[in-house]
Amino acid sequence: MGFLIDVSYFLAAALFILGLKRMSSPATARGGIVWAGVGMLVATIITFATPGMHNYGWITLAIAIGGGLAWYSGKKVAMTDMPQMIAIYNGMGGGAAAAIAAVELLRGTFPSATFQVLAVVGAMIGSVAFSGSMIAFAKLQGLIKRSMNFSNQQLINLLVFGAMLVMGIMLMGADQPGTGSIMIFFALALAFGIMMTLPIGGADMPVVISLYNALTGLAVAFEGFVLGNAAMIIAGTVVGSAGTLLTQLMAKAMNRPISNVLFSGFGTGSSGEAAVEGEEGIMKEIDASDAAVMMAYANKVIIVPGYGMAVAQAQHKIWELTRLLMERGVTVKFAIHPVAGRMPGHMNVLLAEAGVPYDLIYDLEEINNEFAQADVALVIGANDVVNPVARSNPDSPIYGMPILDADKAKNVIVIKRGRGKGFSGIENGLFYLDNTRMLYGDGQEVAGKLISEVKQL
C-alpha cells in the first residue's frame, strides 16, 4: 500500500506541474486546468488509503459541501467578478493551512523542533494570506468602498507584526503550546493581514492577489512537511514559486517594488492629482457615427481593453465590432497590459470568453512598436496603463511604469463612462492630447452604437 500511495502522489505532482506548464499558454490553459484537477483528484482519493486516517464520514461530508459550493459558485459567478472569486478561494487555501497548523499546535506532538517551527511559520503565513485575501475580496466586491488610512498606520502595523513574531517565536520554543498563546498568535496574524491590506488601493489589487497566492502556496507547503504529505509539499511549492514569480513580474510591469505596493498607499485615490501636460485643456468629444467612420476606413486599429470593459460586459460587442472591421479589410489587434483589470490575465480571460482568437491578442512588448503605425487606438475602460505621464512627469506616482503607447497612434478614441479619474485617482494626460477624442457612455451601449454605424457604411 505504501508503494501505491507514493506512486499516486508522484503522479499527482507530475499532473500539477504539467498542468501549470500548460496554463502558460492561452491555447492550452483549459487543458492545463483539467490536468491539475485530475492530479488533485488522485491526491484526494489516495489520501483515504493513508494509514491512520479516520473520520471518513466527516471528511466525505466536508468534501461534498465544499465541492458543491465551489461548483455552484463557479458556474454562477460573472466574468467581471472573477477577481473576487480568485481572492476568496485563495484566502480559503491560506485559511485551511492555518487551521491545520492550529490543530497540530494544539496537539503539541511534533517529531522534532523543526516540525514545530514549520507549523508556526505556516500558521503565520496562512493566516495573513487568509485575512488579507478577505479584505481584497471585500474591496473588489465593493463591500469596502475606500482604502482606510490613519495616522501612524505603518508604525502600528510594525508593532502588530513584531508582536506576532514574538508570539510565534514563543510557540516555536514551547514544549506544549498553551491554548491562550495560540489564540493570541492567530489573532495577531489575522489582524496583521487585515491592517496590511486595508490601505492598499484597488489599482494594486492584481499584485496583492498574486502575492497572497504565493503566501498561500508557501503555507500549504510548510504544513505538508508537518503532516508528511508529499502532495501538499509539491502543490504548495509549485503554487508558491509560481505566485512569487508572477508577483515579481506584475511589480516589474508597474515599475514598483513590492514594498512600494504594500506600504505606499498608491492606488487609494488619495495620492492627489499629478501635473499633466495639457491638463488645462479640454477633453474633446466625438460621437459614435464619426468614430465608426474613423475606424471603418482605417488600415490598422489597435484596441486597448481595461477594467471598464469588464464592468460594462462589453467584450462580446467589442469582438462583434472587430469582426465587422476585419470584414472591411481593417487590421485589428488587441493590446493587453500586464496589470490591466483586477487580477493577472483578467483581460485575456474576458477576451477568450468572447471568442477573440489568441493570435489577435498581444502583450505590451509585442505591440508597443505598432501604435505609431496605427490609424486608430480604441481605448475602452483602460486608464493608468495608457497614461503618458508615466513617461513624461517625474512627479507622477506612476512615473516609470511601462505603459501601452496608445498616445502615439494617429488617432485615439477613448470610450469612458464619465469624466472622472481612474481607479487610482490620477489624471490621465492622454485624454487632453490633440489626437484624442472622448466617446462617453456605457461601454456595451457605445460598442453597440459603433456596430450599428459601421453596418450602415
C-alpha positions in Angstrom: 0.0 0.0 0.0 2.9 2.4 0.8 4.2 1.9 -2.7 0.8 2.7 -4.2 0.5 5.8 -2.1 4.0 7.1 -3.2 3.3 6.4 -6.9 -0.1 8.2 -6.6 1.4 11.2 -5.0 4.2 11.3 -7.7 1.5 11.1 -10.4 -0.4 13.9 -8.7 2.7 16.0 -8.5 3.5 15.4 -12.2 0.0 16.4 -13.2 0.2 19.6 -11.1 3.5 20.6 -12.8 2.4 19.7 -16.3 -1.0 21.4 -15.7 0.8 24.6 -14.6 3.0 24.4 -17.7 0.0 24.2 -20.0 -1.6 27.2 -18.3 1.3 29.3 -19.6 -0.4 29.5 -23.0 -4.0 30.5 -23.7 -4.3 27.8 -26.2 -3.6 25.0 -23.7 -4.7 26.7 -20.5 -8.1 24.9 -20.3 -6.4 21.5 -20.7 -3.9 22.5 -18.0 -6.6 23.2 -15.5 -8.1 19.8 -16.2 -4.8 18.1 -15.8 -4.2 19.8 -12.5 -7.7 19.0 -11.4 -7.2 15.3 -12.1 -3.9 15.5 -10.1 -5.9 16.9 -7.1 -8.5 14.2 -7.5 -5.8 11.5 -7.4 -4.2 13.0 -4.4 -7.5 13.3 -2.6 -8.6 9.7 -3.3 -5.3 8.2 -2.3 -5.3 10.2 1.0 -8.3 8.0 2.1 -5.9 5.0 1.9 -3.2 6.6 4.1 -2.6 4.6 7.3 -4.0 6.2 10.4 -6.8 8.0 8.6 -10.2 8.1 10.3 -13.4 10.2 10.4 -14.1 9.2 6.8 -17.7 10.3 7.1 -16.9 13.8 8.2 -14.2 14.1 5.5 -16.6 13.0 2.8 -19.3 15.4 4.0 -16.8 18.3 4.0 -15.6 17.4 0.5 -19.2 17.2 -0.7 -20.2 20.5 0.8 -17.1 22.4 -0.3 -17.1 20.8 -3.7 -20.8 21.6 -4.2 -20.5 25.2 -3.2 -17.4 25.6 -5.4 -19.2 24.1 -8.4 -22.3 26.2 -7.9 -20.4 29.5 -7.4 -18.0 28.7 -10.3 -21.0 28.2 -12.6 -22.8 31.3 -11.4 -20.1 33.9 -11.0 -19.9 36.5 -13.7 -16.6 37.0 -15.5 -16.5 40.6 -14.1 -16.5 39.1 -10.6 -13.7 36.6 -11.3 -11.1 38.6 -9.4 -13.2 38.5 -6.2 -13.7 34.7 -6.6 -9.9 34.2 -7.1 -9.2 36.3 -4.0 -11.7 34.5 -1.7 -10.7 31.0 -2.9 -7.1 31.8 -2.5 -7.8 33.1 1.0 -9.6 29.8 1.8 -6.4 27.9 0.9 -4.4 30.0 3.3 -7.1 29.6 6.0 -7.0 25.8 5.5 -3.3 25.7 6.0 -3.6 27.9 9.1 -6.3 25.6 10.5 -4.1 22.5 10.0 -1.3 24.3 11.9 -3.7 25.2 14.7 -4.7 21.6 15.2 -1.1 20.4 15.2 0.0 23.1 17.7 -2.9 22.2 20.0 -1.8 18.6 19.9 1.8 19.6 20.5 3.2 16.2 19.4 5.9 17.1 16.9 8.6 14.6 16.0 11.2 17.4 16.3 11.6 21.1 16.8 11.9 21.6 13.0 8.3 20.4 12.5 7.1 22.8 15.2 8.9 25.7 13.6 7.4 24.9 10.2 3.9 24.6 11.8 4.2 28.1 13.3 5.6 29.7 10.1 2.9 28.1 8.0 0.3 29.3 10.5 1.6 32.8 10.3 1.8 33.0 6.6 -1.6 31.2 6.0 -3.4 33.5 8.5 -2.0 36.6 6.9 -3.0 35.3 3.4 -6.5 34.4 4.6 -7.4 37.7 6.3 -5.6 39.8 3.6 -7.4 37.9 0.8 -10.8 38.5 2.6 -10.1 42.3 2.6 -9.0 42.1 -1.1 -12.3 40.3 -1.8 -14.3 42.9 0.1 -12.6 45.8 -1.8 -13.2 44.2 -5.2 -16.8 43.3 -4.3 -17.4 46.9 -3.3 -18.1 45.9 0.4 -15.2 48.2 1.3 -15.5 51.2 -0.9 -12.4 53.1 0.0 -8.9 52.5 1.4 -8.5 53.1 5.1 -5.6 55.2 6.2 -4.9 56.7 9.6 -2.0 58.4 11.4 1.0 56.3 12.4 -0.5 53.4 10.4 2.8 51.9 9.4 4.1 52.2 12.9 1.1 50.4 14.3 1.3 47.7 11.6 5.0 47.2 12.5 4.1 46.8 16.2 1.5 44.2 15.4 4.0 42.4 13.1 6.6 42.5 15.9 4.1 41.2 18.5 3.1 38.4 16.1 6.8 37.4 15.6 7.4 37.4 19.4 4.4 35.1 20.0 5.5 32.9 17.1 9.0 32.5 18.5 7.5 31.7 21.9 5.3 28.9 20.3 8.3 27.6 18.4 10.2 27.0 21.7 7.3 25.8 23.9 7.3 22.2 24.9 3.5 22.3 25.0 2.0 25.4 23.4 -0.9 26.8 25.5 -4.3 27.4 24.0 -4.2 31.1 25.1 -0.9 31.7 23.4 -2.0 30.0 20.3 -5.2 32.1 20.1 -3.3 35.4 20.7 -0.8 34.4 18.0 -3.5 33.7 15.4 -5.4 36.9 16.4 -2.3 38.9 15.7 -1.6 37.2 12.4 -5.1 37.7 11.2 -5.1 41.4 12.4 -1.8 42.0 10.5 -3.2 40.6 7.3 -6.2 42.9 7.6 -4.2 46.0 8.6 -1.7 45.4 5.8 -4.3 45.2 3.1 -6.7 47.9 4.2 -4.6 50.8 2.9 -3.9 49.3 -0.4 -5.9 50.7 -3.3 -7.8 48.9 -6.0 -5.2 49.8 -8.7 -2.7 47.5 -6.9 -5.1 44.5 -6.4 -3.6 42.4 -9.2 -0.2 42.4 -7.4 -1.8 41.9 -4.0 -3.9 38.9 -5.2 -0.7 37.4 -6.7 1.3 37.9 -3.6 -1.3 36.3 -1.3 -1.5 33.4 -3.8 2.2 32.9 -3.3 1.9 33.1 0.5 -0.9 30.5 0.5 1.3 28.1 -1.5 4.1 28.5 0.9 1.8 27.9 3.9 0.4 24.7 2.3 4.0 23.5 1.6 5.1 24.1 5.2 2.1 22.3 6.6 2.7 19.5 4.1 6.1 19.0 5.8 4.4 18.9 9.2 1.9 16.3 8.1 4.4 14.4 6.0 2.1 14.8 2.9 4.1 14.8 -0.3 1.2 16.1 -2.4 0.8 19.2 -0.2 4.5 19.8 -0.2 4.7 19.7 -4.0 1.5 21.5 -4.7 2.3 24.2 -2.2 5.8 24.7 -3.5 4.6 24.9 -7.1 1.9 27.4 -6.2 4.3 29.4 -4.0 7.1 29.6 -6.6 4.7 30.4 -9.4 2.9 33.1 -7.4 6.2 34.6 -6.3 7.4 34.8 -9.9 4.1 36.3 -11.1 4.2 38.9 -8.3 7.6 40.0 -9.3 6.6 40.2 -13.0 3.5 42.2 -12.0 5.5 44.6 -9.9 8.0 45.0 -12.7 5.2 45.8 -15.1 4.3 48.7 -12.7 7.9 49.6 -12.2 7.4 49.5 -8.5 9.0 47.3 -5.8 6.7 45.1 -3.7 7.4 47.2 -0.7 6.0 50.2 -2.5 2.8 48.3 -3.4 2.3 47.2 0.2 3.3 50.3 2.1 2.9 53.4 -0.2 -0.8 53.7 -0.3 -0.8 54.3 -4.1 -4.0 53.4 -5.8 -6.1 54.6 -2.9 -7.4 57.6 -4.8 -5.8 59.9 -2.3 -2.4 60.4 -3.9 -3.5 63.7 -5.4 -3.6 64.9 -8.9 -0.4 64.7 -10.9 0.6 67.7 -13.0 -0.2 66.8 -16.6 0.9 68.5 -19.7 -2.2 69.8 -21.4 -4.3 69.4 -18.2 -5.6 73.0 -18.7 -7.0 71.9 -22.0 -10.4 70.3 -22.6 -11.5 66.8 -23.4 -12.7 66.8 -27.0 -15.8 64.7 -27.6 -16.7 62.6 -30.6 -20.0 60.9 -31.5 -20.4 57.2 -32.4 -21.0 57.9 -36.1 -17.7 59.8 -36.6 -15.8 57.3 -34.5 -17.3 54.5 -36.7 -16.2 56.2 -39.9 -12.7 56.8 -38.5 -12.3 53.1 -37.7 -14.1 51.6 -40.7 -11.8 53.4 -43.1 -8.6 52.8 -41.2 -5.8 50.4 -42.2 -5.0 49.4 -38.7 -6.9 49.6 -35.4 -5.4 48.6 -32.0 -7.9 48.0 -29.2 -6.8 48.5 -25.6 -9.3 47.0 -23.1 -9.3 47.7 -19.4 -11.4 47.0 -16.3 -14.1 49.4 -17.6 -14.8 46.9 -20.4 -15.2 44.2 -17.8 -17.7 46.2 -15.7 -19.7 47.1 -18.8 -19.5 43.4 -20.0 -18.7 44.8 -23.4 -16.3 42.2 -24.6 -18.8 40.4 -26.8 -19.8 43.7 -28.5 -16.2 44.6 -29.0 -15.5 41.3 -30.7 -18.5 41.8 -32.9 -17.2 45.2 -33.8 -13.8 43.7 -34.5 -15.2 41.2 -36.9 -17.1 43.9 -38.8 -13.9 45.9 -39.2 -11.9 42.9 -40.3 -14.5 42.1 -42.9 -13.9 45.5 -44.3 -10.2 44.8 -44.6 -9.1 46.6 -41.4 -6.2 45.0 -39.5 -7.3 44.8 -35.8 -5.2 43.8 -32.8 -5.7 43.8 -29.1 -3.1 45.2 -26.7 -3.0 43.9 -23.2 -1.1 45.5 -20.3 0.2 43.0 -17.7 -1.8 44.8 -14.9 -4.9 45.6 -16.8 -8.0 44.6 -14.9 -8.2 43.4 -11.3 -6.2 40.2 -11.5 -3.4 38.8 -13.6 -4.6 37.8 -17.0 -8.1 39.3 -16.4 -8.4 40.9 -19.9 -7.1 37.8 -21.6 -9.8 35.7 -19.8 -12.6 38.2 -20.8 -11.5 38.3 -24.5 -11.2 34.5 -24.6 -14.7 34.2 -23.2 -15.9 36.4 -26.0 -14.2 34.2 -28.6 -11.4 36.5 -29.6 -8.7 34.4 -31.3 -5.4 34.2 -29.3 -3.4 35.4 -32.3 -5.1 38.8 -32.2 -4.0 39.4 -28.6 -0.6 40.9 -27.9 1.2 41.9 -24.8 3.0 45.2 -24.2 6.4 44.2 -25.5 4.9 42.8 -28.7 2.5 45.6 -29.6 4.0 48.8 -28.4 6.1 49.5 -31.5 3.0 49.2 -33.7 1.0 52.1 -32.2 2.9 54.6 -34.3 1.6 52.9 -37.4 -2.0 52.5 -36.2 -4.6 54.8 -37.6 -6.8 54.4 -34.5 -6.2 53.3 -31.0 -9.5 52.4 -29.3 -9.2 52.5 -25.6 -12.2 51.1 -23.7 -12.2 51.2 -19.9 -8.4 51.5 -19.6 -6.8 54.4 -17.7 -3.4 54.3 -15.9 -1.9 51.7 -18.4 -2.2 54.2 -21.2 -1.3 57.4 -19.2 1.6 59.2 -21.0 2.6 61.0 -17.7 4.3 57.7 -16.8 6.9 58.7 -19.4 7.0 62.4 -19.0 6.3 63.5 -15.5 8.7 62.6 -12.7 6.3 63.9 -10.1 3.6 61.4 -11.1 3.1 58.4 -8.8 3.1 56.2 -11.9 6.3 57.7 -13.4 8.5 55.0 -14.9 5.7 52.5 -15.2 5.7 50.8 -18.6 2.6 51.7 -20.5 0.9 51.0 -23.7 1.9 53.7 -26.2 -1.7 54.4 -27.3 -0.9 58.2 -27.5 1.4 57.6 -30.4 -1.4 56.4 -32.7 -2.6 58.8 -35.3 -6.0 59.0 -33.6 -7.1 57.9 -30.2 -10.7 57.2 -29.3 -11.4 56.7 -25.6 -14.7 55.0 -24.5 -15.3 56.2 -21.0 -18.4 56.2 -18.8 -17.8 59.7 -17.3 -15.3 62.5 -16.9 -13.8 61.3 -13.6 -10.3 60.0 -12.9 -9.3 56.3 -13.0 -9.4 53.9 -10.0 -6.1 55.2 -8.7 -7.2 58.8 -8.7 -4.6 60.0 -11.2 -5.4 62.4 -14.0 -4.8 60.9 -17.4 -2.9 63.1 -19.8 -4.0 61.0 -22.8 -7.5 62.5 -22.5 -6.2 66.0 -23.3 -4.0 65.3 -26.3 -4.8 66.8 -29.7 -5.2 63.4 -31.3 -7.6 62.1 -28.6 -11.4 62.1 -28.8 -13.7 61.0 -25.9 -16.7 58.8 -26.6 -18.7 59.0 -23.4 -21.2 56.3 -22.3 -21.6 52.8 -21.0 -19.0 50.6 -22.8 -21.6 48.0 -24.0 -24.0 50.6 -25.3 -21.3 52.6 -27.0 -19.9 49.4 -28.7 -23.5 48.6 -29.9 -23.8 52.1 -31.4 -20.4 51.7 -33.2 -21.6 48.3 -34.6 -24.8 49.9 -35.9 -22.9 52.8 -37.5 -20.3 50.5 -39.2 -23.0 48.3 -40.6 -24.6 51.4 -42.3 -21.4 52.4 -44.0 
